[in-house]
Amino acid sequence: MPARICEALRAAFAAIALGIIMSGSLRFASAAPFANGPFYQRVSHPSVVADSAEQIDRVLGGETHRFGRLQFSTGNADSGVPVYVARERDPHYRIHCVRYTNCPLEGALVAIPRGAKAEGNLGNRDFEDDGHDDRHLAVRNVDTGVETDLWLSPEPRGNGGTLNIGYGGSFPTGSGGVGHGGATASGFALSVGRIAAGELLAGRIRHALFLVTPCESGHVAPAIGDDNGHDAGCPPIGAHLWLDTPASVIAHSGASRESQAILRAMHDYGGFIGDRCTSCTLGLVLTGGLSETAMGRRNPWRTIAARNPSEHPAGPYKQYHVDMGTGSIDLHEHLHVIAWP
């Protein structure tokens, strides 16, 4: 059997197996909460904004053939945001917001499954702000149809009680996943637009991407907030980026399988800038493997790591930084900021 066919069959069986074992957060994610929102609208008749070229130049920072980087861990301490599924029978926590007083979640009761850990798996049992780690945690309650997003969350103790966080918000999963405020600068839901390992294994992402950039200048709809940046020439939080390269060209670009899935999503749906990042150019955000490992399941990012063995850095946390090269596609020529809606 030709090697190319063998690889295709292996990828297909991996995706099927992953779908079978996903019984927690990522299984629920496949039901497409927020399907009525902007992240699930295909780009049609795009209108490029006047200063698009300048904005793209600023966010790319000289990178012409790399669309961000996948940063994940095959261990238990990754940088992707964990998204958990909860039921009303799970322990309930009374939320107290420490960082800001106008917190939408102040006093709310939130169900969080036992074993859930915050982004980074830092192990702190009470509120802590080191000025560096976001410690996000997202929970979708399948009984109430609400996603609750936490910022600067400690590790829930597993038996309920008070949970001291920095800030947070909630989103009905039947909404668009935007416009409610919460744990991101834009007011986007934490889970919306994030890339799951299963999507890359299947080779298809059916939604717009949540993007982060090193600079920003205010905000535009569908965002309702920003990170107080006023950087000249930079796009605002909420800006809609679109790749004009069709799938037929992407297929012959020489980009990796994972990169091609991302590039196709950027052509079909685009990506919305949802937050600011440090020490990055244009960045991608993921659903963390901690969503699964905290619940005792296999980390799905291990399969992606196996395809990129040369990207394994030294260190105890098994962190991977995989560049998403675009092959022959020049982003300065083909990536644009477009008007929304």
C-alpha positions as CSV (number, residue, x, y, z in Angstrom):
1,M,0.0,0.0,0.0
2,P,1.5,3.4,-0.9
3,A,2.9,5.4,2.0
4,R,0.6,8.3,1.4
5,I,-2.5,6.1,1.7
6,C,-1.1,4.5,4.8
7,E,-0.7,7.9,6.4
8,A,-4.2,9.0,5.5
9,L,-5.6,5.8,7.0
10,R,-3.6,6.2,10.2
11,A,-4.9,9.8,10.5
12,A,-8.5,8.7,9.9
13,F,-8.3,5.9,12.5
14,A,-6.6,8.2,15.0
15,A,-9.4,10.8,14.6
16,I,-12.1,8.1,15.0
17,A,-10.4,6.6,18.1
18,L,-10.0,10.1,19.6
19,G,-13.7,10.7,19.0
20,I,-14.6,7.5,20.8
21,I,-12.5,8.1,23.9
22,M,-13.5,11.8,24.2
23,S,-16.2,11.6,26.9
24,G,-15.6,14.9,28.7
25,S,-14.9,18.5,27.7
26,L,-13.9,17.9,24.1
27,R,-16.8,15.6,23.4
28,F,-19.2,18.4,24.4
29,A,-17.1,20.9,22.4
30,S,-18.0,18.9,19.2
31,A,-21.7,19.9,19.7
32,A,-20.7,23.4,18.6
33,P,-21.8,25.7,21.4
34,F,-22.1,29.3,20.2
35,A,-22.9,28.1,16.7
36,N,-25.1,31.1,16.1
37,G,-22.3,33.5,16.7
38,P,-19.6,35.2,14.5
39,F,-17.1,32.4,14.9
40,Y,-19.3,30.1,12.9
41,Q,-20.1,32.4,10.0
42,R,-18.3,31.7,6.7
43,V,-16.6,34.7,5.1
44,S,-18.7,35.9,2.2
45,H,-18.0,39.0,0.0
46,P,-15.1,40.3,2.2
47,S,-14.4,44.0,2.3
48,V,-10.8,44.8,3.1
49,V,-10.3,47.8,5.4
50,A,-8.3,50.8,4.1
51,D,-5.2,50.4,6.4
52,S,-5.2,46.6,6.3
53,A,-1.7,46.3,4.9
54,E,-0.2,48.4,7.8
55,Q,-2.1,46.5,10.4
56,I,-1.0,43.1,9.0
57,D,2.6,44.3,8.9
58,R,2.5,45.2,12.6
59,V,1.0,41.9,13.8
60,L,3.3,39.7,11.7
61,G,6.5,41.4,12.9
62,G,8.5,40.5,9.8
63,E,7.2,36.9,9.7
64,T,6.0,36.3,6.1
65,H,5.7,32.5,6.0
66,R,4.6,31.5,9.5
67,F,1.1,31.6,10.8
68,G,1.6,31.5,14.6
69,R,2.8,28.6,16.7
70,L,1.2,25.7,18.4
71,Q,2.3,25.7,22.1
72,F,1.1,22.7,24.0
73,S,2.3,20.0,26.4
74,T,2.1,16.2,26.3
75,G,2.4,16.2,30.0
76,N,0.1,17.8,32.6
77,A,1.1,21.4,32.6
78,D,0.3,23.0,29.3
79,S,-0.5,26.5,28.3
80,G,-3.8,25.8,26.5
81,V,-7.0,26.7,28.3
82,P,-8.8,23.7,29.8
83,V,-12.5,23.4,29.0
84,Y,-14.4,21.1,31.3
85,V,-17.9,19.6,31.3
86,A,-20.0,19.9,34.5
87,R,-23.3,18.6,35.7
88,E,-25.5,20.0,38.4
89,R,-24.5,17.0,40.6
90,D,-20.8,18.2,40.7
91,P,-19.5,20.3,43.6
92,H,-20.7,23.9,43.6
93,Y,-18.4,26.9,44.3
94,R,-19.4,30.3,45.5
95,I,-17.4,32.7,43.3
96,H,-15.6,35.7,44.9
97,C,-13.8,38.1,42.5
98,V,-10.6,39.5,44.1
99,R,-9.1,41.6,41.3
100,Y,-12.1,43.8,40.2
101,T,-15.3,44.8,42.0
102,N,-17.6,44.9,38.9
103,C,-17.3,41.2,38.3
104,P,-20.4,39.5,36.7
105,L,-19.7,36.3,38.6
106,E,-19.5,37.8,42.1
107,G,-21.5,35.6,44.4
108,A,-22.5,33.1,41.7
109,L,-22.7,29.4,42.3
110,V,-20.8,27.4,39.7
111,A,-20.6,23.6,39.3
112,I,-17.0,22.4,38.6
113,P,-16.1,18.7,38.2
114,R,-13.8,17.1,40.7
115,G,-10.2,17.0,39.4
116,A,-10.5,20.2,37.3
117,K,-7.3,22.2,37.3
118,A,-6.6,25.7,36.0
119,E,-4.4,26.6,33.0
120,G,-0.8,25.8,33.7
121,N,-1.7,23.3,36.5
122,L,0.3,25.4,38.9
123,G,-1.3,23.8,42.0
124,N,-2.2,26.9,43.9
125,R,-5.2,26.3,46.2
126,D,-6.1,30.0,46.7
127,F,-6.1,33.2,44.7
128,E,-2.6,34.1,43.4
129,D,-1.5,36.7,40.8
130,D,2.2,36.5,39.8
131,G,1.6,39.0,37.0
132,H,2.5,36.4,34.3
133,D,0.1,33.4,34.3
134,D,-3.5,33.8,33.4
135,R,-4.7,30.6,35.1
136,H,-7.8,30.4,33.0
137,L,-10.5,27.7,33.6
138,A,-13.7,27.2,31.5
139,V,-16.6,25.0,32.5
140,R,-19.7,24.1,30.4
141,N,-22.6,23.0,32.4
142,V,-24.6,20.6,30.2
143,D,-27.6,20.8,32.5
144,T,-28.0,24.6,32.5
145,G,-26.5,25.3,29.1
146,V,-24.1,27.9,30.4
147,E,-20.3,28.2,30.1
148,T,-18.5,29.9,33.0
149,D,-15.1,31.4,32.4
150,L,-12.6,32.1,35.1
151,W,-9.4,34.2,35.1
152,L,-6.7,33.9,37.8
153,S,-8.4,30.8,39.1
154,P,-6.8,28.6,41.8
155,E,-7.2,24.8,41.7
156,P,-10.7,23.9,42.9
157,R,-10.5,21.8,46.0
158,G,-13.0,19.2,44.8
159,N,-15.6,19.6,47.6
160,G,-17.2,23.0,46.9
161,G,-16.9,26.1,49.0
162,T,-15.6,29.6,48.1
163,L,-13.4,30.0,45.0
164,N,-11.4,33.3,45.0
165,I,-10.6,34.3,41.4
166,G,-9.5,37.4,39.6
167,Y,-12.4,38.0,37.3
168,G,-14.9,36.0,35.2
169,G,-18.1,35.8,33.3
170,S,-20.7,33.4,31.9
171,F,-22.2,32.7,28.4
172,P,-25.3,30.8,27.5
173,T,-24.1,28.2,25.0
174,G,-27.0,29.0,22.8
175,S,-25.6,32.6,22.4
176,G,-22.9,33.7,20.1
177,G,-20.1,33.4,22.6
178,V,-19.4,37.2,22.5
179,G,-20.7,40.3,24.1
180,H,-21.1,39.1,27.7
181,G,-17.8,40.0,29.3
182,G,-15.7,37.4,31.0
183,A,-12.2,36.2,31.2
184,T,-10.7,37.7,28.0
185,A,-10.0,41.3,27.0
186,S,-12.4,41.1,24.1
187,G,-15.3,39.7,26.1
188,F,-15.2,36.5,24.0
189,A,-16.0,33.2,25.7
190,L,-12.8,31.3,26.6
191,S,-13.6,28.2,24.5
192,V,-14.8,30.0,21.3
193,G,-12.4,29.8,18.4
194,R,-9.8,27.7,20.1
195,I,-8.1,24.9,18.2
196,A,-8.6,21.3,19.5
197,A,-6.2,18.5,18.8
198,G,-9.0,16.4,17.4
199,E,-9.7,19.1,14.7
200,L,-6.1,19.0,13.6
201,L,-6.1,15.2,13.5
202,A,-9.2,15.3,11.4
203,G,-7.6,17.9,9.2
204,R,-10.6,20.2,9.4
205,I,-11.5,23.3,11.5
206,R,-15.1,24.4,11.0
207,H,-15.0,27.8,12.8
208,A,-13.1,31.0,12.9
209,L,-9.9,31.2,15.1
210,F,-9.4,33.1,18.3
211,L,-6.2,35.1,17.6
212,V,-3.8,37.0,19.8
213,T,-1.5,39.8,18.8
214,P,1.5,41.7,20.3
215,C,-0.2,45.0,20.0
216,E,-3.7,46.6,19.7
217,S,-5.5,49.8,19.3
218,G,-8.8,49.8,21.1
219,H,-11.6,47.5,20.1
220,V,-14.3,47.0,17.5
221,A,-17.4,44.7,17.4
222,P,-17.8,41.9,18.0
223,A,-15.4,42.6,20.9
224,I,-16.7,44.7,23.8
225,G,-13.4,45.5,25.4
226,D,-9.7,45.6,25.0
227,D,-6.4,45.5,26.9
228,N,-6.0,49.3,27.1
229,G,-3.6,49.4,24.2
230,H,-3.3,52.3,21.8
231,D,-0.5,51.2,19.5
232,A,-0.4,53.2,16.3
233,G,-0.9,51.1,13.2
234,C,-2.1,48.0,15.1
235,P,-5.4,46.3,14.6
236,P,-8.1,46.7,17.3
237,I,-9.2,43.8,19.5
238,G,-12.1,42.2,17.7
239,A,-10.6,42.8,14.2
240,H,-11.5,40.1,11.7
241,L,-8.5,38.7,9.7
242,W,-9.0,36.7,6.5
243,L,-6.7,34.7,4.2
244,D,-7.6,35.1,0.6
245,T,-5.9,31.9,-0.5
246,P,-8.3,29.1,-1.6
247,A,-8.1,25.5,-0.6
248,S,-6.8,24.4,-4.0
249,V,-3.7,26.6,-3.6
250,I,-3.2,25.7,0.1
251,A,-3.2,22.0,-0.8
252,H,-0.1,22.6,-3.0
253,S,1.7,25.1,-0.7
254,G,4.0,22.6,0.9
255,A,2.7,23.5,4.4
256,S,2.2,20.7,7.0
257,R,-1.1,18.9,7.5
258,E,-1.7,20.9,10.6
259,S,-0.8,24.2,9.0
260,Q,-3.1,23.5,6.0
261,A,-6.1,22.9,8.4
262,I,-5.4,26.3,10.0
263,L,-5.0,28.1,6.7
264,R,-8.2,26.6,5.3
265,A,-10.1,27.8,8.4
266,M,-8.6,31.3,7.9
267,H,-9.9,31.3,4.4
268,D,-13.3,29.9,5.1
269,Y,-14.1,31.7,8.4
270,G,-11.2,34.0,9.2
271,G,-10.0,34.7,12.7
272,F,-10.9,37.3,15.3
273,I,-8.3,39.0,17.5
274,G,-9.5,38.2,21.0
275,D,-6.6,39.2,23.3
276,R,-3.1,40.6,23.5
277,C,0.0,38.4,24.0
278,T,3.5,39.0,25.2
279,S,6.7,37.9,23.3
280,C,4.7,36.8,20.3
281,T,3.8,37.7,16.8
282,L,0.4,36.7,15.5
283,G,-0.6,33.8,17.8
284,L,-3.0,30.9,17.9
285,V,-4.8,29.6,21.0
286,L,-5.7,26.0,21.8
287,T,-7.9,23.9,24.0
288,G,-5.4,22.5,26.4
289,G,-4.7,18.8,26.9
290,L,-5.3,19.4,30.6
291,S,-9.0,19.2,29.8
292,E,-8.5,15.5,29.4
293,T,-5.5,14.6,31.6
294,A,-7.1,16.2,34.7
295,M,-10.1,13.9,34.1
296,G,-7.8,10.8,33.9
297,R,-7.8,10.6,30.1
298,R,-5.0,10.5,27.5
299,N,-3.6,13.8,26.3
300,P,-4.8,14.1,22.6
301,W,-1.9,16.5,21.8
302,R,0.5,13.5,22.1
303,T,-0.5,12.4,18.6
304,I,0.3,15.9,17.2
305,A,3.6,15.7,19.1
306,A,4.4,12.4,17.5
307,R,4.2,14.0,14.1
308,N,6.7,16.8,15.1
309,P,9.4,14.9,17.1
310,S,12.1,17.5,16.2
311,E,10.1,20.2,18.0
312,H,10.4,18.6,21.5
313,P,12.4,21.0,23.7
314,A,14.3,20.0,26.9
315,G,12.6,20.3,30.2
316,P,10.3,18.4,32.6
317,Y,7.0,19.8,31.3
318,K,7.2,18.2,27.8
319,Q,6.3,21.5,26.1
320,Y,6.2,21.7,22.3
321,H,6.4,24.8,20.3
322,V,5.5,23.9,16.7
323,D,5.7,26.7,14.1
324,M,2.9,26.7,11.7
325,G,4.8,27.4,8.5
326,T,2.7,28.5,5.4
327,G,4.9,27.0,2.7
328,S,4.7,29.1,-0.4
329,I,2.0,31.4,0.9
330,D,3.2,34.9,1.7
331,L,1.1,36.3,4.5
332,H,2.0,39.9,3.7
333,E,0.3,39.4,0.4
334,H,-2.6,37.2,1.3
335,L,-3.7,38.0,4.9
336,H,-6.1,41.0,5.3
337,V,-8.1,42.8,7.9
338,I,-11.8,42.8,6.7
339,A,-14.9,44.6,7.9
340,W,-17.3,42.8,10.2
341,P,-20.1,42.0,9.7
